[in-house]
Amino acid sequence: PHLPAPFSTRRGTAAALLLLAVAAPPPRPARAEPDGEDDVDEPHVVRLFEEATPSVVFIKDLLVAPPPRTRGRDGGGAQPVDDEEGGATVEGTGSGFVWDSLGHIVTNYHVVAKLAGDGSESHRCKVFLEDSTGTSYSKEGRLIGYDPTYDLAVLKVDVDGDRLRPALLGTSQGLRVGQSCFAIGNPLGYEHTLTTGVVSGLGREIPSPNGRVIRGAIQTDAAINAGNSGGPLIDSYGHVIGVNTATFTRKGIWN
């Protein structure tokens, strides 16, 4: 059967762009590595997920002033209002990851595009995080930088650095087809979901939100669904090697 082919923006490109907006985090001890280069057994995958999860965030795009709710005879016609968000309309969700202890969050531009184009400030974004103890909390995210050409954006949350778990940053250079890789995100609103796969191809081209071409994308067969966008693609050492961006199907691309 034909399987969708998800893609991730290469982390090498991401670093070149994002270092213009934020400072690179200081080196930190690497997480536990597998015994061999291709030794990715079940206990290691479990440990990899547990250690990487606190670095992954859930992002909600909110319309602060939603239209009045109306209801027809059949009970339909109501706006999708989330009472937990003070009556704001949830217009989209996505993923991201903690870049550093200063509160910078990396995600896809298309996840937060309405923040960039909304001069009325009717849109805001809420970021759901988890500290190293497993305690969940949320903060408002401010858009401080973006580039539609690479489908990348940087948010800032005001959080004490000791409550943040920055992701371990790797590189896409030297990747080989067949290497194990893992996607962590919030597909379809299910927080902290792990999918596994391999690097299926390198040097792919995908369209960016402004119609230009993103070159050098990583193709993977790890399942990526709506809501995964902006989350990290990591290698067997827990290092971020890409940003999960889009899925190709026979009907075309969606992200």
N, C-alpha and C positions, 0 to 999 in steps of 0.2 A: 504493500500500500504506500501511497505518497504521503510523506510526513512533512509538516511545516518545518521551515528552516529558520530558526531565530538567529539574530545577529547582535553583536555587541560592538560599540564604538571602541577602537583600540585605545588602551590606556596610555600608550606613548603619545598619541595625539592629545589626549585629555590633559596630560601633565604639561605639555608645551603650552597649552592654552591657559590652564588654571593657575600656573605659576605666575602669570601676569596679574592675577587678581588676589591670590592669597600666598602666604609664605609656606614653604614646604615644612612638614612636621619634622622634629628632630628624630634621629634613628631610635628605634626601640627594640628590645629583644625579640627575636623571631619566635613564633609559636612552634609548637612541637611539629617536627617534620617526619614524614614516613621513613621507614628504614631504608627503602630503596626508591629510586626515581619513579618507578611505576607501581610501587607497593601501596595501593590505596584500599585497605581492607575496611570492613564495616566499623570496627571500633574507632579507626582513624577518622572516618567520615563523620561519625557521631561527635567526636571531639572537635573536629573542624567546624561543624555547625554551631556547637555550643560556644566556641570561642569567637566566631565571626558574627554571630547574631546581634550582640550589643552594638555593633557598628552600623547596623542597617536600620533605616528609619522608614516610617510610613507617612506619606504626605497627602493631605486633603486640600483640594482647591475649593474655596468657599466663596459664594456670592453673599455678601453681607446683607444686602437689601433685596430679598427675593420678591417677585411679584406676588400680589395677594393670592391666597389659595382660593380656588373656585372648584366647585364640585357639581357635576352633572347628575342627571337622574340615576345613571348607572353607578354613581359613586366614583367615576373616573374624573380626569381633568385636574387633579391636585398636583401642585408642584412638589418635587422631591425634597422635602424639608427635613432636616435632621435636628430634632429637638435638643440633642446633646450639644449641638453647636450654637445654641442660643437662637434657634429658628433660622439660621443661615441655610442656604441651599448648597448641597454638596454637588459640585459640577464635575468633579473628576478626582481620581486618586492615582497615586504612583508611589515609587520607592526612591530611596537615595541612600547615601552612606556618609558617615562622619569623616571629614577630611583631616581635621586637626583638633587640638584641645581648645582652640579659640572659638569654636562653635560654627565653623564653616561646614556646610553640607553640599555635596555634589549630587546633582540629579540631571535628568534630561530637560532640555529647554521646553519641549512640548508638554511636559507635566505642569509647568508653571507659566506657560506663555501668556495667559490672561493677566497675570500680575504685571508683565512687561508692557502690555498694550492698553492697560486700563488707566487712563488719566483721572477717572472719577474716584479712584480708590475704593470702588465697591467690591473689589476682590481682595481676599487675603488668603493666606495659606497657613495651615496648622501642621506642625511636625510632631509626630509621636515617636518618642525615643525610649530606650531601655538602658539602665545603667548596669554595671558589672554584677550587681546583686540580683538582677532580674526585675527590679522595680520599674514599672512603666510610668511615664509622665509625658506631658505635651507642652509645647511652646509655640509661639507664633514665629513664623519664618519670614525674614525680610530678604527680598531679592536684591543682591548687590552686584551681580554680574551675569552676563549670558552671551551666548553666541549661537544664533540659529543655524549658522553654516555647519557647525559641528554638533548641533543638537545637545548642547551642554549649558548648564546654569549652575550658579553658586548661590545658596541661601545662607543666611546668618541667623543663628538662634542665640539668645542671651542665656547661657547656662554656665555654671561653674565648671572649670576644666576637669575637676576630679570626678564629675558625673558623666563625662564623655569617654567613649572608647573609640578613638580614631582607628580607622581601618589600616591594615598593613598594606602598603603600596608596593606593587611589583612592577613588572614591565611586560609588554607584549613582544618585545624583541626576543628572538630565540625560541618562540613557541613552535611546536611541531604538531602536524596533524596526527590525531590519535591520542594526544595527551588528555588526561582526565581534567574536567572543569566542572564547576558548580555554580548555579545561579541561586541567589537568595533575594527574596522580595516579598511583595504582598499582592499576589495575583488574585483578581476578583474580590479584593478586600480581605482575603485570608492572610493574616499577618504571619511573618516569619516562616515562609514556605521555602523549602529546599528542593531543588531539582538537580539531577546529576546527568552528566553526559560527557562528550569528548569534543575536542576541537575538530570540527568537521572540514574546515577550510580556512584559508588565510588570504588576505589581499582582496577581499570582496568589495564591491561598490554598492552603496545604498543611497537613496535620496534623503536629503535633509529637509527640515520643515520649510525652508525658504526656496526649495526646488533645486538647490545645488547638489553636488555629489560628494558624499563622504567616502573617501578612499581608504583602503587598508583595514576594512572591517573584519572581525573574526566571526566565522560561521560556527555554530554549535548545535548539537541535537538535544541539549538540555532544554526541557520544556519552558517556554516563556509565554506568558499570557498577559492580558490587559491588567495593569497594576504592577507588573514587574518592571516597567520602564523606569530607568534611573537607578536601579539596584545594581550591586556589583556582580561581576563574573569573577570567580576566584579560582586559583590553581590549587594543586594538592598541598601546598604549603600555607594556604590561607591568605595569599597575596592577591590583591586586586589586579586583574589583568585586562579588564574591560568594563564598560557600562552597558547593561542590557538595554537595547534601544528599540528593536522592531522584530516583527515576525513576517516571513513571507509564506503565502499559501497560493494555491492555484487561482484564487480570486484576487490576488494582489498583496500589497504590503499593508500592515496595520501596526500602530504603535500606541 
